[in-house]
Amino acid sequence: MPLREYWRLYWRLVGASARGQMQYKASFLLATAGVFAANLFDFGALLVLYHRIPHLAGWSLGEVALLWGMSAVSFALADTIASGFDLVPAMIRQGDFDRLLTRPLGAFFQTIAARLTLRRLGRIGQGLVILAVAQGEVAIPWTPGKLAVLMVALAAGAAIFFSVYILGAAYAFWTVEGTEVVNTFTYGGTTMTSYPLDIFHGWLRRFVTFIFPLAFVNYYPALYLLERPDPLGLPAWAGWLSPLVATLCCVVAAWGWSFGVRHYQSTGS
Amino acid sequence: MRVYLEIGKRAFQRELVYRTKNLAGLFTNACFGYLRAVPLLAAFEARGDIAGYNLQDALTWNWTVQALIMVVGLWGGWEVADTIRSGDVVSDLSKPFSFLGFWLARDYGRAIYYLLFRALPVVLIGQLLFGLRWPHHAITWAALAVSLALAVSIGFAFRFMLNLAAFWTTDARGVGGLGLIASTFLSGFLIPLAFFPDWLRPVVQALPFAGIVQTPADVFLERVTGWALMGALGQQALWAALLLGAAQGLVVIATRRVVVQGG
């Protein structure tokens, strides 16, 4: 099947999912407002903290807000696109995944097209607002290069978070059980990327730079935008590495997913 | 009374079954306890004292609130709403004991389980990683027990009322979700209420949500002692009584709406 066909089919399927969510308009709007508010309150807590302190590890409020906004937008994009993968543990448990494998389309495609949870976009709105205010606050001298780094970083950050979701879903092929541990990596990842990595201890900072590369979601791109040196000594062009790192993450995730699908044993119930 | 004790015991035993679920939750709490402690370390490097907290106080607050999430049900639970939606509520309403009392007893059983098997380990992990501030006076432990019992009641009453919204809307979770988000912020879970700006602090400290998380944490930290401690517990008791009363009132109004479909 040509790629164009997949694309058409994808929109058709997630369109149906979206229409389903719109059936209860009031509750849809309420839920979106809830997602928006939840993260706004998180940011409110940061404002309260900054009201008491001049800076956090040498980072001003505006600079941290820039990280915050970038992380929120990337995470929200990934969270929305990967909503179908939330269903995987339940599908495995109930044996519904068997049915997926009998159809003439890939399991990955069917999963990603199974659902698009639109209310999660509430977080994007919130992230964009904070991002816009933050960049004014720190007065970044924008150049085409910097603008490119920001745009690419938002997309690459989303891809990095997306691959975490895929690996989390693949993990369920072995555990069958739910994904609370996976939440630690997704929500924990947003928590970490909402702060400058300078504040974390050496081993954890190296871990999220070289092994589980959350640092490329927003930290290195933000260092580039703010023209700050890296405490770990990576050169300034590390801010440009996000798409490369994201590609690597996606390759690993794709491998993990197909490995999981190959090793999938039906629960038989 | 015996029936409520029995209900609570059953709820406690039900939780005992899910050992791996609790372990996974414990892992998550430990990770977030750590992740949320680190910004505090950085903040206290910039200033040694924030609103009367030193670093150790703040770390103790951090691990205490992390430990309390499940005890006070900070992030909700929609079992009541689910029974309303499915219609099973009818059989609960027709049982020979109080509907509110039934769910309250269950919540206490659940809370005691999480106090022993979640809160305690989480605080011990915090102690191992950072070293926390432990109470200096024996009486604090007694006060803490009272404060926690009241915190569970306030948290329950608030959550229960959000659940009762299911009598009027098909989407209690939507309404309730917003309520929980606001209460999380106002409870002193995200940031100690003492850190709030001076104009806002009296307001947030007077609201019932302070009694769900911040007051038990304050008692544990011995930030309130003597008459102030009495006042804090009194405020919790007042809110618990008011909210439970309001919840009972809501039950009475809601049950007038119940229409049992034959079948």
HADDOCK unambig.tbl for C-alpha pairs under 7 A between the chains (distance, minus, plus):
assign (segid A and resid 27 and name CA) (segid B and resid 171 and name CA) 6.23 0.50 0.50
assign (segid A and resid 27 and name CA) (segid B and resid 174 and name CA) 5.95 0.50 0.50
assign (segid A and resid 30 and name CA) (segid B and resid 174 and name CA) 5.86 0.50 0.50
assign (segid A and resid 30 and name CA) (segid B and resid 175 and name CA) 6.98 0.50 0.50
assign (segid A and resid 31 and name CA) (segid B and resid 174 and name CA) 5.37 0.50 0.50
assign (segid A and resid 34 and name CA) (segid B and resid 177 and name CA) 6.57 0.50 0.50
assign (segid A and resid 34 and name CA) (segid B and resid 178 and name CA) 5.22 0.50 0.50
assign (segid A and resid 38 and name CA) (segid B and resid 181 and name CA) 5.68 0.50 0.50
assign (segid A and resid 41 and name CA) (segid B and resid 185 and name CA) 6.32 0.50 0.50
assign (segid A and resid 45 and name CA) (segid B and resid 190 and name CA) 6.01 0.50 0.50
assign (segid A and resid 45 and name CA) (segid B and resid 191 and name CA) 5.68 0.50 0.50
assign (segid A and resid 48 and name CA) (segid B and resid 195 and name CA) 6.44 0.50 0.50
assign (segid A and resid 48 and name CA) (segid B and resid 196 and name CA) 5.70 0.50 0.50
assign (segid A and resid 49 and name CA) (segid B and resid 195 and name CA) 6.73 0.50 0.50
assign (segid A and resid 52 and name CA) (segid B and resid 50 and name CA) 6.60 0.50 0.50
assign (segid A and resid 53 and name CA) (segid B and resid 43 and name CA) 6.66 0.50 0.50
assign (segid A and resid 53 and name CA) (segid B and resid 46 and name CA) 6.50 0.50 0.50
assign (segid A and resid 53 and name CA) (segid B and resid 47 and name CA) 6.58 0.50 0.50
assign (segid A and resid 55 and name CA) (segid B and resid 46 and name CA) 6.67 0.50 0.50
assign (segid A and resid 56 and name CA) (segid B and resid 42 and name CA) 5.79 0.50 0.50
assign (segid A and resid 56 and name CA) (segid B and resid 43 and name CA) 5.59 0.50 0.50
assign (segid A and resid 56 and name CA) (segid B and resid 46 and name CA) 6.86 0.50 0.50
assign (segid A and resid 57 and name CA) (segid B and resid 42 and name CA) 5.82 0.50 0.50
assign (segid A and resid 180 and name CA) (segid B and resid 24 and name CA) 6.23 0.50 0.50
assign (segid A and resid 180 and name CA) (segid B and resid 25 and name CA) 6.73 0.50 0.50
assign (segid A and resid 181 and name CA) (segid B and resid 24 and name CA) 6.11 0.50 0.50
assign (segid A and resid 181 and name CA) (segid B and resid 28 and name CA) 6.41 0.50 0.50
assign (segid A and resid 184 and name CA) (segid B and resid 28 and name CA) 5.75 0.50 0.50
assign (segid A and resid 184 and name CA) (segid B and resid 31 and name CA) 6.95 0.50 0.50
assign (segid A and resid 188 and name CA) (segid B and resid 32 and name CA) 6.77 0.50 0.50
assign (segid A and resid 192 and name CA) (segid B and resid 35 and name CA) 6.85 0.50 0.50
assign (segid A and resid 199 and name CA) (segid B and resid 38 and name CA) 6.55 0.50 0.50
assign (segid A and resid 199 and name CA) (segid B and resid 39 and name CA) 6.53 0.50 0.50
assign (segid A and resid 199 and name CA) (segid B and resid 42 and name CA) 6.00 0.50 0.50
assign (segid A and resid 200 and name CA) (segid B and resid 38 and name CA) 6.32 0.50 0.50
